[in-house]
Amino acid sequence: MWIRLYSAACAVALLVSPAPAAAERLLAAERTHAQAGKPFELTVMAPAPGTDLPERLDARLGVGDRKLKVQLLAVGEAAGAARRYRFDWPAEALGLAVVSLADDSPSRLMVLAERDGWAIGEDPLARQRALPAATDSTPAARAEPVVADVVSPVPALSFYDPMYFLFGANGGASARFQLSFKYRLFDDDGAVVDMLPFLGGLHFGYTQTSLWDLASDSAPFRDTSYRPALFYQWDLPAEAGSRHKSWLRAGVEHESNGRDGEKSRSINIAFAQLDWQYRLGEGKSHIGLTPKVWGYLEKSDNPDIHRYRGFGELGLRFGRDDGWLAKLMIRRGKGGVGTSQVDVSYPLRRSIFSSVGAFVHLQYFDGEGETLLDYQRAGHPQLRIGVSIVR
């Protein structure tokens, strides 16, 4: 009942627009609630009669952090400065949505989208597989075909590297934990990106990794690495429905252990990293490849670090979004020295996002440089177990 009351409240004057400029279009609709999976009609008004209103217009739907692209198809001819358009409302776009034109006209139309049996606050995809397929006799199938391209929601603040807390006991009890995040500096829909679109991929990243010596008196932190980074991220294009997904990062990174004197360690690098994933079959299993290469811009605290860390690393990944996930990282320096790390994780509970949740995490580390302070030394191989929230 309260959903219907909410719909009625949304039906009052929901057109938001400043005074139109010369080439700006406005949006209007007879109703401000929609049925998911069924046609929705709206009117596009040009600044003046005779202004071109084409057969097709690109538009966007915003539902929370989700962004979807749809294509509006004209219904009949233009009448003066207005023309009616139709599109099939995407089945996964439920709740309060904002409709806007892709040409960045300032007009916004707010619409409440519902589905039979759905309640506000419910996961919009939870029952999607249970919906009956459309047939030639359904209104959605009779409407002209419209392709809705779902753009994965990526908030400005998101995870960067894995985050975990692990315990081990080889060579003495110790713990290793890591915190990491990245922040997109400019919003995709903001004024800065509108003027300078290439700035939309600029990010700040930060990762902190600590090794905690639990076996020594007072349980001191053996060493901590602080890694701020400034980088650009490109999402590499792929065909709709492709099993491939990939992105490329390139930027600069500083790493130091925040200490002075003989224990001071720091480097500055320029890096490039590719992340490629391939979905196996129609399920959630996938394989991935994450090579990373770098060059040293400054390493005076540890001038021979390249002999141990080298100039790149290779990451491999295999598993399921909702099940087991295994990762392997290999890094080699000169003379056969280097590092190998294996991470295996399994979800402890179902999470909203496949990469964020609670996971039992097993990690094996072998080689030089588990901490920046010990980049020249290989300690005991370490097997640790604990919990991760990002894997």
Secondary structure as the mmCIF struct_conf table of DSSP 4:
data_model
#
loop_
_struct_conf.conf_type_id
_struct_conf.id
_struct_conf.beg_label_comp_id
_struct_conf.beg_label_asym_id
_struct_conf.beg_label_seq_id
_struct_conf.end_label_comp_id
_struct_conf.end_label_asym_id
_struct_conf.end_label_seq_id
HELX_RH_AL_P HELX_RH_AL_P1 TRP A 2 CYS A 10
TURN_TY1_P TURN_TY1_P1 ALA A 11 ALA A 11
BEND BEND1 VAL A 12 VAL A 12
STRN STRN1 LEU A 15 VAL A 16
TURN_TY1_P TURN_TY1_P2 ALA A 22 ALA A 23
STRN STRN2 LEU A 26 ALA A 28
BEND BEND2 GLU A 30 GLU A 30
BEND BEND3 THR A 32 THR A 32
STRN STRN3 HIS A 33 GLN A 35
TURN_TY1_P TURN_TY1_P3 ALA A 36 GLY A 37
BEND BEND4 LYS A 38 LYS A 38
STRN STRN4 PRO A 39 MET A 45
BEND BEND5 PRO A 47 ALA A 48
TURN_TY1_P TURN_TY1_P4 PRO A 49 GLY A 50
BEND BEND6 GLU A 55 GLU A 55
STRN STRN5 ARG A 56 VAL A 63
TURN_TY1_P TURN_TY1_P5 GLY A 64 ASP A 65
STRN STRN6 ARG A 66 ALA A 74
BEND BEND7 GLY A 76 GLY A 76
STRN STRN7 ALA A 79 ALA A 79
TURN_TY1_P TURN_TY1_P6 GLY A 80 ALA A 81
STRN STRN8 ALA A 82 ASP A 88
HELX_LH_PP_P HELX_LH_PP_P1 TRP A 89 PRO A 90
TURN_TY1_P TURN_TY1_P7 ALA A 91 GLU A 92
STRN STRN9 GLY A 95 LEU A 101
TURN_TY1_P TURN_TY1_P8 ALA A 102 ASP A 103
BEND BEND8 PRO A 106 PRO A 106
STRN STRN10 ARG A 108 GLU A 114
TURN_TY1_P TURN_TY1_P9 ASP A 116 GLY A 117
TURN_TY1_P TURN_TY1_P10 ILE A 120 GLY A 121
BEND BEND9 GLU A 122 GLU A 122
TURN_TY1_P TURN_TY1_P11 PRO A 124 ARG A 127
HELX_RH_3T_P HELX_RH_3T_P1 GLN A 128 ALA A 130
BEND BEND10 LEU A 131 LEU A 131
HELX_LH_PP_P HELX_LH_PP_P2 PRO A 132 ALA A 134
TURN_TY1_P TURN_TY1_P12 ASP A 136 SER A 137
BEND BEND11 THR A 138 THR A 138
HELX_RH_AL_P HELX_RH_AL_P2 PRO A 139 ARG A 142
BEND BEND12 ALA A 143 ALA A 143
HELX_LH_PP_P HELX_LH_PP_P3 GLU A 144 PRO A 145
STRN STRN11 ASP A 149 VAL A 151
HELX_LH_PP_P HELX_LH_PP_P4 SER A 152 PRO A 153
BEND BEND13 ALA A 156 ALA A 156
STRN STRN12 LEU A 157 SER A 158
BEND BEND14 ASP A 161 ASP A 161
STRN STRN13 MET A 163 GLY A 168
TURN_TY1_P TURN_TY1_P13 ASN A 170 GLY A 171
BEND BEND15 GLY A 172 GLY A 172
STRN STRN14 SER A 174 ARG A 184
BEND BEND16 LEU A 185 PHE A 186
TURN_TY1_P TURN_TY1_P14 ASP A 188 ASP A 189
BEND BEND17 GLY A 190 GLY A 190
HELX_RH_AL_P HELX_RH_AL_P3 ALA A 191 MET A 195
HELX_RH_3T_P HELX_RH_3T_P2 PRO A 197 GLY A 201
STRN STRN15 LEU A 202 ASP A 213
BEND BEND18 ALA A 215 SER A 216
TURN_TY1_P TURN_TY1_P15 ASP A 217 SER A 218
STRN STRN16 PHE A 221 LEU A 236
TURN_TY1_P TURN_TY1_P16 ALA A 240 GLY A 241
BEND BEND19 ARG A 243 ARG A 243
STRN STRN17 HIS A 244 SER A 256
BEND BEND20 GLY A 258 GLY A 258
HELX_RH_3T_P HELX_RH_3T_P3 GLY A 261 LYS A 263
STRN STRN18 SER A 266 ARG A 279
TURN_TY1_P TURN_TY1_P17 GLY A 281 GLU A 282
BEND BEND21 GLY A 283 LYS A 284
STRN STRN19 SER A 285 GLU A 298
TURN_TY1_P TURN_TY1_P18 SER A 300 ASP A 301
BEND BEND22 ASN A 302 ASN A 302
TURN_TY1_P TURN_TY1_P19 PRO A 303 ILE A 305
HELX_RH_AL_P HELX_RH_AL_P4 HIS A 306 ARG A 309
TURN_TY1_P TURN_TY1_P20 GLY A 310 PHE A 311
STRN STRN20 GLY A 312 ARG A 320
TURN_TY1_P TURN_TY1_P21 ASP A 321 ASP A 322
BEND BEND23 GLY A 323 GLY A 323
STRN STRN21 LEU A 325 ARG A 332
HELX_RH_3T_P HELX_RH_3T_P4 LYS A 334 GLY A 336
STRN STRN22 GLY A 338 PRO A 347
BEND BEND24 LEU A 348 ARG A 349
BEND BEND25 ILE A 352 ILE A 352
STRN STRN23 PHE A 353 PHE A 353
TURN_TY1_P TURN_TY1_P22 SER A 354 SER A 355
STRN STRN24 VAL A 356 GLY A 367
STRN STRN25 GLU A 368 GLU A 368
BEND BEND26 GLU A 370 LEU A 372
TURN_TY1_P TURN_TY1_P23 LEU A 373 GLN A 376
STRN STRN26 ALA A 378 ALA A 378
STRN STRN27 GLN A 382 VAL A 390
#
